[in-house]
Amino acid sequence: MGRLFGTDGVRGVANTELTPELAFRLGKVGAYVLAKKSHKKPTIVIAKDTRISGDMLESALSAGILSMGADVLYIGVMPTPAAAYLIKHYHGDAGIVISASHNSYEYNGIKFFSKKGSKLEDAVEDEIENMVIQDIQIPEKVWGEKLGRRITMEDAQEQYIKFLKNTVDVSYEGMKVVIDCANGAAYQAAETTLKELGADVTTIHNQPDGININVKCGSTHPNDLKKSVIKHQSDVGLAFDGDADRLIAVDEKGNIVDGDKIIYICSKMLKEEGKLKDNRVTATVMSNIGFYKALENLGCLVETTKVGDRYVLERMLEKDSVIGGEQSGHIIFLEHATTGDGILSALQLLRAIKKSGKKLSELADEVTIYPQVLINAKVNNSKKDEYEQDEVILSEIQRVEDIMASDGRVLIRPSGTEPFVRVMIEGKNEGEIKTLAKGLARLIEKRLG
């Protein structure tokens, strides 16, 4: 077995790669490591999304935890960010979310959180992984009254919705909103929260059956949302993914408003309110150059990180940034949460619309998105990083950058899992950047293939 934990927990096809046996072992070892670290009986909060395999994995995971004498606080089907909040609310020692986010239903995942509601510390995660992979036996045995208990927290949904409502200071009366819940974890909380805040809500894809999560719906497939916004003449459409940690919006004209534009709109609102500390915004290298230019025009400084919400959070904490996120719709509002939260992001976006008195299309049009071309150069897996030392490739990259000048950029990213080097070029002329990207990709293949 290779590396077990990826950047977003343990993932695989349920019952073939991510088996109940593995889930039981993760629960057992996780409880043991946490107990050893805290020198007390741990309490672990568990949530899941709507996948059919969630029941199987939750049962196995809980059994492993309980067998080590730790307690489980079960909060049911809930968004990943809800679990992150409720770990702190219930004073848990850790949390686990069973979800594969935007992936299709046959996949599932197990993701650990610390008691602070953020990713488990690397050292703790590594210890759990090493014990599972090496099949190290746990010396302690637990029996009798020392076994753990599984307690269902009946008020979990209510507590999460209460938290969400407390993040805004306006009513959404008069706003017509369509939400797409991706038949996932937001199917109850999103609609209830928005209605209680006064919005006129139309909800689509909120009938989960265990296998329809993310199927032609949600943040990765917003076509139905576009149609529904136009049909109902709504002010805005809001699409979540399966575990509701990301948001993609649609304006009143049916145009996509991606994470870059949402971050810009909310950053502008925070700046106008004097809440954007040091005028600093955090984003990843994949954010569009038009996003950077729009924020620079506002007088903001953009901190750039590698792709991944964990890297965004690390940089935000390091630089004391209050907002950051990704083009894909993972957005962190650090005043309120330590993880991306699709519903929270939706509330902040609606707040920005309400405060501005403008339509979403007007706010989104302040960011000019430059055409972007992404081409994969197939290379030898062992040579993916060698472009950084290849003078011929570096010279060509410099030539392309000179052509782009200040109206474009070149980004080279080795794939973390596949034998590819990704060549991304942005610029004003789509035909030109496509030609330049193809040429650069061919050169990289020739030199490193």
Secondary structure, 3 states (H helix, E strand, C coil): CCCCCECCEEEEEECCCECHHHHHHHHHHHHHHHHHHHCCCCEEEEEECCCCCHHHHHHHHHHHHHCCCCEEEEEEECCHHHHHHHHHHCCCCEEEEECCCCCCCCEEEEEEEECCCCECCHHHHHHHHHHHHCCCCCCCCCCHHHCCCEEECCCHHHHHHHHHHCCCCCCCCCCEEEEECCCCCCCCHHHHHHHHCCCEEEEECCCCCCCCCCCCCCCCCCHHHHHHHHHHCCCEEEEECCCCCCEEEEECCCCEECHHHHHHHHHHHHHHCCCCHHHEEEEECCCCHHHHHHHHHCCCEEEEECCCHHHHHHHHHHHCCCEEECCCCCEEECCCCCCCCHHHHHHHHHHHHHHHCCCHHHHHCCCCCCCEEEEEEECCHHHCCHHHCCHHHHHHHHHHHHHHHHHEEEEEEECCCCCEEEEEEEECCHHHHHHHHHHHHHHHHHHHC
